[in-house]
Amino acid sequence: MKYCISLLLTVALLGFAGCAVISNHSHSRVEGTKISPETISKIAVGETTKSWLVSALGAPDSASGLEGGELLKYTSSRITKKHGHLLFILDSSSERIEKETYFFEFKEGLLHRYWREEV
């Protein structure tokens, strides 16, 4: 008899455990100019012009004058939000932001150098 009661309690607890998570979901979105690896592969130091880059990527987020040149900056952010509920009592949510910035330095109309920074 004790064995049957223990077995029934165990089955009931396992059944309730399967229903414990009410919902769990996440979604992501990208803001800014996301530069694909395919586009980066087309960029060449000493060959790529500012006009080509702007036509391929659109207007930069910022442009700064340098001695003898110009620096263009493109930034994108991937924002991932996660949200979950547990047993009508616990509520969990989080947000993760991954930021990527490309810098392109032009001198005399041609790309002198470029680099990427991640945060």
N, CA, C and O atoms as a GROMACS GRO file, in nm:
protein
  476
    1MET      N    1   0.081  -0.119   0.000
    1MET     CA    2   0.000   0.000   0.000
    1MET      C    3   0.086   0.126   0.000
    1MET      O    4   0.059   0.222  -0.073
    2LYS      N    5   0.192   0.124   0.084
    2LYS     CA    6   0.283   0.239   0.086
    2LYS      C    7   0.348   0.259  -0.051
    2LYS      O    8   0.367   0.372  -0.096
    3TYR      N    9   0.379   0.148  -0.114
    3TYR     CA   10   0.443   0.153  -0.246
    3TYR      C   11   0.349   0.218  -0.347
    3TYR      O   12   0.393   0.299  -0.429
    4CYS      N   13   0.220   0.184  -0.343
    4CYS     CA   14   0.122   0.241  -0.436
    4CYS      C   15   0.105   0.391  -0.415
    4CYS      O   16   0.096   0.467  -0.512
    5ILE      N   17   0.102   0.433  -0.290
    5ILE     CA   18   0.088   0.576  -0.260
    5ILE      C   19   0.211   0.652  -0.308
    5ILE      O   20   0.199   0.759  -0.367
    6SER      N   21   0.330   0.597  -0.283
    6SER     CA   22   0.453   0.661  -0.330
    6SER      C   23   0.456   0.668  -0.482
    6SER      O   24   0.497   0.770  -0.539
    7LEU      N   25   0.414   0.563  -0.547
    7LEU     CA   26   0.411   0.561  -0.693
    7LEU      C   27   0.313   0.665  -0.747
    7LEU      O   28   0.345   0.736  -0.842
    8LEU      N   29   0.195   0.673  -0.688
    8LEU     CA   30   0.097   0.772  -0.731
    8LEU      C   31   0.146   0.914  -0.710
    8LEU      O   32   0.126   1.000  -0.796
    9LEU      N   33   0.211   0.941  -0.597
    9LEU     CA   34   0.267   1.074  -0.571
    9LEU      C   35   0.377   1.108  -0.672
    9LEU      O   36   0.384   1.221  -0.721
   10THR      N   37   0.461   1.012  -0.701
   10THR     CA   38   0.568   1.035  -0.797
   10THR      C   39   0.512   1.066  -0.935
   10THR      O   40   0.558   1.159  -1.001
   11VAL      N   41   0.415   0.989  -0.979
   11VAL     CA   42   0.352   1.012  -1.110
   11VAL      C   43   0.285   1.149  -1.112
   11VAL      O   44   0.296   1.221  -1.211
   12ALA      N   45   0.216   1.185  -1.005
   12ALA     CA   46   0.149   1.315  -0.999
   12ALA      C   47   0.250   1.429  -1.004
   12ALA      O   48   0.228   1.527  -1.076
   13LEU      N   49   0.359   1.417  -0.930
   13LEU     CA   50   0.462   1.521  -0.931
   13LEU      C   51   0.526   1.534  -1.069
   13LEU      O   52   0.550   1.646  -1.116
   14LEU      N   53   0.555   1.423  -1.133
   14LEU     CA   54   0.612   1.429  -1.268
   14LEU      C   55   0.514   1.492  -1.366
   14LEU      O   56   0.555   1.566  -1.456
   15GLY      N   57   0.386   1.462  -1.350
   15GLY     CA   58   0.285   1.522  -1.437
   15GLY      C   59   0.278   1.672  -1.419
   15GLY      O   60   0.269   1.746  -1.517
   16PHE      N   61   0.283   1.718  -1.294
   16PHE     CA   62   0.281   1.862  -1.268
   16PHE      C   63   0.409   1.930  -1.314
   16PHE      O   64   0.406   2.045  -1.359
   17ALA      N   65   0.520   1.860  -1.304
   17ALA     CA   66   0.649   1.919  -1.348
   17ALA      C   67   0.646   1.949  -1.496
   17ALA      O   68   0.704   2.048  -1.540
   18GLY      N   69   0.581   1.865  -1.574
   18GLY     CA   70   0.571   1.888  -1.718
   18GLY      C   71   0.488   2.011  -1.751
   18GLY      O   72   0.504   2.068  -1.859
   19CYS      N   73   0.402   2.053  -1.662
   19CYS     CA   74   0.316   2.170  -1.684
   19CYS      C   75   0.372   2.295  -1.616
   19CYS      O   76   0.308   2.400  -1.618
   20ALA      N   77   0.490   2.285  -1.557
   20ALA     CA   78   0.542   2.395  -1.478
   20ALA      C   79   0.573   2.518  -1.563
   20ALA      O   80   0.544   2.630  -1.521
   21VAL      N   81   0.632   2.500  -1.680
   21VAL     CA   82   0.666   2.615  -1.762
   21VAL      C   83   0.545   2.652  -1.845
   21VAL      O   84   0.499   2.574  -1.929
   22ILE      N   85   0.494   2.769  -1.821
   22ILE     CA   86   0.375   2.815  -1.893
   22ILE      C   87   0.416   2.869  -2.030
   22ILE      O   88   0.354   2.834  -2.131
   23SER      N   89   0.519   2.953  -2.035
   23SER     CA   90   0.567   3.004  -2.164
   23SER      C   91   0.714   3.045  -2.152
   23SER      O   92   0.761   3.084  -2.046
   24ASN      N   93   0.781   3.033  -2.262
   24ASN     CA   94   0.922   3.072  -2.271
   24ASN      C   95   0.948   3.108  -2.417
   24ASN      O   96   0.938   3.021  -2.504
   25HIS      N   97   0.982   3.233  -2.445
   25HIS     CA   98   1.007   3.272  -2.584
   25HIS      C   99   1.112   3.382  -2.590
   25HIS      O  100   1.141   3.450  -2.491
   26SER      N  101   1.168   3.398  -2.709
   26SER     CA  102   1.266   3.505  -2.731
   26SER      C  103   1.248   3.557  -2.874
   26SER      O  104   1.196   3.487  -2.960
   27HIS      N  105   1.292   3.680  -2.896
   27HIS     CA  106   1.293   3.737  -3.030
   27HIS      C  107   1.408   3.836  -3.041
   27HIS      O  108   1.451   3.895  -2.942
   28SER      N  109   1.456   3.852  -3.164
   28SER     CA  110   1.569   3.941  -3.190
   28SER      C  111   1.532   4.040  -3.299
   28SER      O  112   1.448   4.012  -3.385
   29ARG      N  113   1.595   4.154  -3.293
   29ARG     CA  114   1.581   4.252  -3.401
   29ARG      C  115   1.716   4.322  -3.419
   29ARG      O  116   1.797   4.329  -3.326
   30VAL      N  117   1.739   4.372  -3.539
   30VAL     CA  118   1.863   4.443  -3.570
   30VAL      C  119   1.830   4.588  -3.600
   30VAL      O  120   1.738   4.617  -3.677
   31GLU      N  121   1.905   4.677  -3.539
   31GLU     CA  122   1.890   4.820  -3.565
   31GLU      C  123   2.020   4.871  -3.624
   31GLU      O  124   2.127   4.823  -3.590
   32GLY      N  125   2.010   4.967  -3.713
   32GLY     CA  126   2.129   5.024  -3.774
   32GLY      C  127   2.165   4.952  -3.902
   32GLY      O  128   2.083   4.882  -3.961
   33THR      N  129   2.289   4.970  -3.946
   33THR     CA  130   2.336   4.912  -4.070
   33THR      C  131   2.417   4.787  -4.042
   33THR      O  132   2.530   4.795  -3.995
   34LYS      N  133   2.359   4.671  -4.071
   34LYS     CA  134   2.429   4.543  -4.054
   34LYS      C  135   2.507   4.518  -4.183
   34LYS      O  136   2.449   4.512  -4.291
   35ILE      N  137   2.638   4.502  -4.170
   35ILE     CA  138   2.724   4.481  -4.285
   35ILE      C  139   2.754   4.332  -4.296
   35ILE      O  140   2.811   4.272  -4.206
   36SER      N  141   2.714   4.273  -4.407
   36SER     CA  142   2.729   4.128  -4.427
   36SER      C  143   2.872   4.092  -4.464
   36SER      O  144   2.946   4.176  -4.515
   37PRO      N  145   2.913   3.967  -4.438
   37PRO     CA  146   3.046   3.920  -4.481
   37PRO      C  147   3.065   3.932  -4.632
   37PRO      O  148   3.176   3.955  -4.679
   38GLU      N  149   2.957   3.915  -4.709
   38GLU     CA  150   2.967   3.927  -4.855
   38GLU      C  151   3.006   4.069  -4.896
   38GLU      O  152   3.087   4.088  -4.987
   39THR      N  153   2.949   4.169  -4.828
   39THR     CA  154   2.983   4.308  -4.858
   39THR      C  155   3.126   4.336  -4.817
   39THR      O  156   3.200   4.401  -4.891
   40ILE      N  157   3.167   4.288  -4.700
   40ILE     CA  158   3.306   4.309  -4.655
   40ILE      C  159   3.404   4.248  -4.754
   40ILE      O  160   3.511   4.304  -4.777
   41SER      N  161   3.369   4.134  -4.812
   41SER     CA  162   3.461   4.068  -4.907
   41SER      C  163   3.482   4.150  -5.035
   41SER      O  164   3.580   4.130  -5.106
   42LYS      N  165   3.389   4.243  -5.063
   42LYS     CA  166   3.401   4.329  -5.182
   42LYS      C  167   3.479   4.457  -5.156
   42LYS      O  168   3.508   4.533  -5.248
   43ILE      N  169   3.514   4.481  -5.029
   43ILE     CA  170   3.584   4.604  -4.992
   43ILE      C  171   3.734   4.579  -4.996
   43ILE      O  172   3.783   4.482  -4.939
   44ALA      N  173   3.808   4.667  -5.064
   44ALA     CA  174   3.952   4.650  -5.078
   44ALA      C  175   4.024   4.781  -5.048
   44ALA      O  176   3.992   4.886  -5.103
   45VAL      N  177   4.122   4.773  -4.960
   45VAL     CA  178   4.204   4.890  -4.928
   45VAL      C  179   4.276   4.935  -5.054
   45VAL      O  180   4.331   4.853  -5.128
   46GLY      N  181   4.276   5.067  -5.079
   46GLY     CA  182   4.342   5.124  -5.196
   46GLY      C  183   4.258   5.119  -5.322
   46GLY      O  184   4.298   5.176  -5.423
   47GLU      N  185   4.143   5.053  -5.320
   47GLU     CA  186   4.058   5.042  -5.438
   47GLU      C  187   3.916   5.094  -5.416
   47GLU      O  188   3.860   5.160  -5.503
   48THR      N  189   3.858   5.066  -5.299
   48THR     CA  190   3.719   5.104  -5.272
   48THR      C  191   3.710   5.256  -5.254
   48THR      O  192   3.787   5.316  -5.180
   49THR      N  193   3.612   5.315  -5.323
   49THR     CA  194   3.591   5.460  -5.311
   49THR      C  195   3.480   5.488  -5.208
   49THR      O  196   3.399   5.401  -5.176
   50LYS      N  197   3.481   5.609  -5.159
   50LYS     CA  198   3.379   5.651  -5.063
   50LYS      C  199   3.240   5.643  -5.127
   50LYS      O  200   3.145   5.599  -5.063
   51SER      N  201   3.228   5.686  -5.251
   51SER     CA  202   3.097   5.685  -5.317
   51SER      C  203   3.044   5.542  -5.333
   51SER      O  204   2.924   5.519  -5.319
   52TRP      N  205   3.133   5.446  -5.363
   52TRP     CA  206   3.088   5.306  -5.373
   52TRP      C  207   3.038   5.257  -5.238
   52TRP      O  208   2.933   5.194  -5.229
   53LEU      N  209   3.114   5.285  -5.132
   53LEU     CA  210   3.077   5.239  -4.998
   53LEU      C  211   2.943   5.296  -4.956
   53LEU      O  212   2.858   5.224  -4.905
   54VAL      N  213   2.923   5.425  -4.977
   54VAL     CA  214   2.797   5.489  -4.939
   54VAL      C  215   2.682   5.435  -5.023
   54VAL      O  216   2.571   5.420  -4.972
   55SER      N  217   2.706   5.406  -5.150
   55SER     CA  218   2.597   5.350  -5.232
   55SER      C  219   2.566   5.206  -5.189
   55SER      O  220   2.451   5.163  -5.200
   56ALA      N  221   2.665   5.132  -5.140
   56ALA     CA  222   2.643   4.994  -5.096
   56ALA      C  223   2.579   4.987  -4.958
   56ALA      O  224   2.496   4.900  -4.933
   57LEU      N  225   2.617   5.077  -4.867
   57LEU     CA  226   2.573   5.069  -4.728
   57LEU      C  227   2.472   5.176  -4.688
   57LEU      O  228   2.405   5.162  -4.586
   58GLY      N  229   2.461   5.279  -4.765
   58GLY     CA  230   2.375   5.391  -4.727
   58GLY      C  231   2.457   5.495  -4.652
   58GLY      O  232   2.578   5.482  -4.637
   59ALA      N  233   2.390   5.597  -4.606
   59ALA     CA  234   2.458   5.705  -4.534
   59ALA      C  235   2.516   5.652  -4.403
   59ALA      O  236   2.453   5.572  -4.335
   60PRO      N  237   2.638   5.696  -4.368
   60PRO     CA  238   2.698   5.651  -4.242
   60PRO      C  239   2.628   5.713  -4.122
   60PRO      O  240   2.558   5.813  -4.134
   61ASP      N  241   2.648   5.651  -4.006
   61ASP     CA  242   2.595   5.706  -3.882
   61ASP      C  243   2.666   5.836  -3.846
   61ASP      O  244   2.607   5.926  -3.788
   62SER      N  245   2.794   5.843  -3.880
   62SER     CA  246   2.869   5.967  -3.860
   62SER      C  247   2.986   5.972  -3.956
   62SER      O  248   3.035   5.869  -4.004
   63ALA      N  249   3.030   6.094  -3.984
   63ALA     CA  250   3.146   6.117  -4.070
   63ALA      C  251   3.230   6.226  -4.003
   63ALA      O  252   3.178   6.331  -3.964
   64SER      N  253   3.359   6.199  -3.990
   64SER     CA  254   3.449   6.295  -3.925
   64SER      C  255   3.564   6.327  -4.019
   64SER      O  256   3.618   6.239  -4.085
   65GLY      N  257   3.599   6.454  -4.023
   65GLY     CA  258   3.713   6.495  -4.103
   65GLY      C  259   3.844   6.458  -4.032
   65GLY      O  260   3.858   6.479  -3.912
   66LEU      N  261   3.937   6.404  -4.107
   66LEU     CA  262   4.071   6.373  -4.057
   66LEU      C  263   4.171   6.452  -4.139
   66LEU      O  264   4.137   6.504  -4.245
   67GLU      N  265   4.292   6.460  -4.091
   67GLU     CA  266   4.396   6.528  -4.168
   67GLU      C  267   4.417   6.450  -4.298
   67GLU      O  268   4.467   6.338  -4.298
   68GLY      N  269   4.380   6.512  -4.407
   68GLY     CA  270   4.396   6.450  -4.538
   68GLY      C  271   4.292   6.344  -4.570
   68GLY      O  272   4.311   6.267  -4.665
   69GLY      N  273   4.184   6.338  -4.495
   69GLY     CA  274   4.086   6.234  -4.525
   69GLY      C  275   3.959   6.246  -4.444
   69GLY      O  276   3.924   6.353  -4.393
   70GLU      N  277   3.889   6.133  -4.434
   70GLU     CA  278   3.761   6.130  -4.366
   70GLU      C  279   3.738   5.991  -4.306
   70GLU      O  280   3.784   5.891  -4.361
   71LEU      N  281   3.670   5.986  -4.193
   71LEU     CA  282   3.638   5.862  -4.125
   71LEU      C  283   3.487   5.844  -4.121
   71LEU      O  284   3.416   5.929  -4.067
   72LEU      N  285   3.438   5.732  -4.179
   72LEU     CA  286   3.295   5.700  -4.177
   72LEU      C  287   3.271   5.591  -4.075
   72LEU      O  288   3.351   5.498  -4.060
   73LYS      N  289   3.159   5.603  -4.004
   73LYS     CA  290   3.126   5.507  -3.898
   73LYS      C  291   2.986   5.449  -3.923
   73LYS      O  292   2.890   5.523  -3.945
   74TYR      N  293   2.977   5.315  -3.920
   74TYR     CA  294   2.850   5.243  -3.934
   74TYR      C  295   2.832   5.154  -3.811
   74TYR      O  296   2.921   5.077  -3.776
   75THR      N  297   2.718   5.165  -3.745
   75THR     CA  298   2.692   5.088  -3.624
   75THR      C  299   2.563   5.008  -3.639
   75THR      O  300   2.465   5.057  -3.695
   76SER      N  301   2.565   4.884  -3.589
   76SER     CA  302   2.444   4.804  -3.583
   76SER      C  303   2.435   4.738  -3.446
   76SER      O  304   2.537   4.712  -3.382
   77SER      N  305   2.313   4.713  -3.403
   77SER     CA  306   2.289   4.647  -3.275
   77SER      C  307   2.191   4.533  -3.295
   77SER      O  308   2.088   4.549  -3.361
   78ARG      N  309   2.223   4.418  -3.238
   78ARG     CA  310   2.129   4.305  -3.233
   78ARG      C  311   2.076   4.300  -3.091
   78ARG      O  312   2.151   4.280  -2.995
   79ILE      N  313   1.944   4.317  -3.078
   79ILE     CA  314   1.879   4.319  -2.948
   79ILE      C  315   1.796   4.191  -2.935
   79ILE      O  316   1.704   4.166  -3.014
   80THR      N  317   1.829   4.109  -2.835
   80THR     CA  318   1.759   3.984  -2.812
   80THR      C  319   1.687   3.992  -2.678
   80THR      O  320   1.749   4.018  -2.575
   81LYS      N  321   1.556   3.971  -2.682
   81LYS     CA  322   1.476   3.973  -2.559
   81LYS      C  323   1.424   3.832  -2.534
   81LYS      O  324   1.373   3.766  -2.624
   82LYS      N  325   1.436   3.787  -2.408
   82LYS     CA  326   1.385   3.658  -2.366
   82LYS      C  327   1.286   3.680  -2.253
   82LYS      O  328   1.305   3.765  -2.166
   83HIS      N  329   1.179   3.600  -2.256
   83HIS     CA  330   1.075   3.616  -2.155
   83HIS      C  331   1.018   3.479  -2.122
   83HIS      O  332   0.996   3.397  -2.211
   84GLY      N  333   0.995   3.452  -1.993
   84GLY     CA  334   0.939   3.325  -1.952
   84GLY      C  335   0.856   3.338  -1.825
   84GLY      O  336   0.878   3.427  -1.744
   85HIS      N  337   0.761   3.248  -1.810
   85HIS     CA  338   0.675   3.240  -1.691
   85HIS      C  339   0.689   3.102  -1.632
   85HIS      O  340   0.708   3.004  -1.704
   86LEU      N  341   0.680   3.093  -1.500
   86LEU     CA  342   0.688   2.965  -1.432
   86LEU      C  343   0.581   2.959  -1.323
   86LEU      O  344   0.584   3.038  -1.228
   87LEU      N  345   0.488   2.867  -1.337
   87LEU     CA  346   0.384   2.842  -1.237
   87LEU      C  347   0.305   2.966  -1.195
   87LEU      O  348   0.270   2.978  -1.077
   88PHE      N  349   0.276   3.054  -1.284
   88PHE     CA  350   0.198   3.175  -1.256
   88PHE      C  351   0.260   3.265  -1.149
   88PHE      O  352   0.203   3.370  -1.117
   89ILE      N  353   0.374   3.226  -1.096
   89ILE     CA  354   0.434   3.302  -0.986
   89ILE      C  355   0.559   3.374  -1.032
   89ILE      O  356   0.573   3.495  -1.011
   90LEU      N  357   0.649   3.302  -1.094
   90LEU     CA  358   0.776   3.360  -1.135
   90LEU      C  359   0.767   3.413  -1.277
   90LEU      O  360   0.708   3.350  -1.365
   91ASP      N  361   0.825   3.529  -1.298
   91ASP     CA  362   0.827   3.593  -1.429
   91ASP      C  363   0.971   3.636  -1.455
   91ASP      O  364   1.031   3.706  -1.374
   92SER      N  365   1.024   3.594  -1.566
   92SER     CA  366   1.164   3.624  -1.597
   92SER      C  367   1.174   3.688  -1.734
   92SER      O  368   1.111   3.642  -1.829
   93SER      N  369   1.255   3.793  -1.744
   93SER     CA  370   1.282   3.853  -1.874
   93SER      C  371   1.424   3.909  -1.873
   93SER      O  372   1.475   3.954  -1.770
   94SER      N  373   1.485   3.905  -1.990
   94SER     CA  374   1.620   3.958  -2.003
   94SER      C  375   1.636   4.019  -2.141
   94SER      O  376   1.563   3.986  -2.235
   95GLU      N  377   1.733   4.107  -2.153
   95GLU     CA  378   1.762   4.172  -2.280
   95GLU      C  379   1.913   4.170  -2.299
   95GLU      O  380   1.988   4.206  -2.209
   96ARG      N  381   1.956   4.130  -2.418
   96ARG     CA  382   2.098   4.127  -2.451
   96ARG      C  383   2.119   4.213  -2.575
   96ARG      O  384   2.048   4.199  -2.674
   97ILE      N  385   2.218   4.302  -2.568
   97ILE     CA  386   2.249   4.390  -2.680
   97ILE      C  387   2.391   4.364  -2.725
   97ILE      O  388   2.486   4.375  -2.647
   98GLU      N  389   2.406   4.328  -2.852
   98GLU     CA  390   2.537   4.309  -2.913
   98GLU      C  391   2.556   4.422  -3.015
   98GLU      O  392   2.479   4.434  -3.110
   99LYS      N  393   2.658   4.502  -2.994
   99LYS     CA  394   2.680   4.618  -3.081
   99LYS      C  395   2.805   4.593  -3.165
   99LYS      O  396   2.907   4.544  -3.116
  100GLU      N  397   2.796   4.629  -3.293
  100GLU     CA  398   2.907   4.613  -3.387
  100GLU      C  399   2.925   4.746  -3.461
  100GLU      O  400   2.829   4.801  -3.514
  101THR      N  401   3.047   4.795  -3.464
  101THR     CA  402   3.075   4.921  -3.532
  101THR      C  403   3.189   4.902  -3.631
  101THR      O  404   3.295   4.849  -3.596
  102TYR      N  405   3.168   4.946  -3.754
  102TYR     CA  406   3.272   4.947  -3.856
  102TYR      C  407   3.319   5.090  -3.878
  102TYR      O  408   3.238   5.183  -3.884
  103PHE      N  409   3.448   5.106  -3.891
  103PHE     CA  410   3.510   5.235  -3.922
  103PHE      C  411   3.582   5.221  -4.056
  103PHE      O  412   3.653   5.124  -4.078
  104PHE      N  413   3.562   5.320  -4.144
  104PHE     CA  414   3.626   5.322  -4.275
  104PHE      C  415   3.699   5.455  -4.289
  104PHE      O  416   3.638   5.561  -4.285
  105GLU      N  417   3.829   5.448  -4.306
  105GLU     CA  418   3.911   5.569  -4.320
  105GLU      C  419   3.949   5.588  -4.466
  105GLU      O  420   4.010   5.500  -4.528
  106PHE      N  421   3.913   5.704  -4.519
  106PHE     CA  422   3.942   5.736  -4.659
  106PHE      C  423   4.046   5.848  -4.666
  106PHE      O  424   4.041   5.944  -4.589
  107LYS      N  425   4.141   5.832  -4.758
  107LYS     CA  426   4.238   5.936  -4.788
  107LYS      C  427   4.246   5.950  -4.939
  107LYS      O  428   4.261   5.851  -5.012
  108GLU      N  429   4.235   6.073  -4.984
  108GLU     CA  430   4.239   6.104  -5.127
  108GLU      C  431   4.134   6.024  -5.204
  108GLU      O  432   4.158   5.981  -5.317
  109GLY      N  433   4.018   6.005  -5.143
  109GLY     CA  434   3.906   5.939  -5.211
  109GLY      C  435   3.905   5.788  -5.209
  109GLY      O  436   3.807   5.726  -5.250
  110LEU      N  437   4.015   5.727  -5.162
  110LEU     CA  438   4.022   5.580  -5.158
  110LEU      C  439   4.032   5.530  -5.015
  110LEU      O  440   4.079   5.600  -4.926
  111LEU      N  441   3.986   5.408  -4.996
  111LEU     CA  442   3.990   5.347  -4.863
  111LEU      C  443   4.134   5.324  -4.820
  111LEU      O  444   4.210   5.254  -4.888
  112HIS      N  445   4.170   5.383  -4.708
  112HIS     CA  446   4.306   5.371  -4.655
  112HIS      C  447   4.315   5.252  -4.558
  112HIS      O  448   4.411   5.175  -4.561
  113ARG      N  449   4.214   5.237  -4.472
  113ARG     CA  450   4.205   5.122  -4.381
  113ARG      C  451   4.065   5.116  -4.324
  113ARG      O  452   3.989   5.214  -4.328
  114TYR      N  453   4.030   4.998  -4.269
  114TYR     CA  454   3.901   4.983  -4.201
  114TYR      C  455   3.916   4.880  -4.092
  114TYR      O  456   4.005   4.795  -4.096
  115TRP      N  457   3.826   4.888  -3.990
  115TRP     CA  458   3.829   4.794  -3.880
  115TRP      C  459   3.692   4.785  -3.817
  115TRP      O  460   3.604   4.868  -3.839
  116ARG      N  461   3.677   4.679  -3.738
  116ARG     CA  462   3.549   4.653  -3.671
  116ARG      C  463   3.571   4.644  -3.522
  116ARG      O  464   3.671   4.588  -3.476
  117GLU      N  465   3.478   4.698  -3.446
  117GLU     CA  466   3.478   4.688  -3.300
  117GLU      C  467   3.347   4.628  -3.255
  117GLU      O  468   3.242   4.662  -3.308
  118GLU      N  469   3.353   4.538  -3.157
  118GLU     CA  470   3.233   4.476  -3.101
  118GLU      C  471   3.222   4.510  -2.953
  118GLU      O  472   3.323   4.517  -2.882
  119VAL      N  473   3.100   4.530  -2.908
  119VAL     CA  474   3.074   4.555  -2.767
  119VAL      C  475   2.970   4.455  -2.719
  119VAL      O  476   2.933   4.457  -2.602
   0.00000   0.00000   0.00000
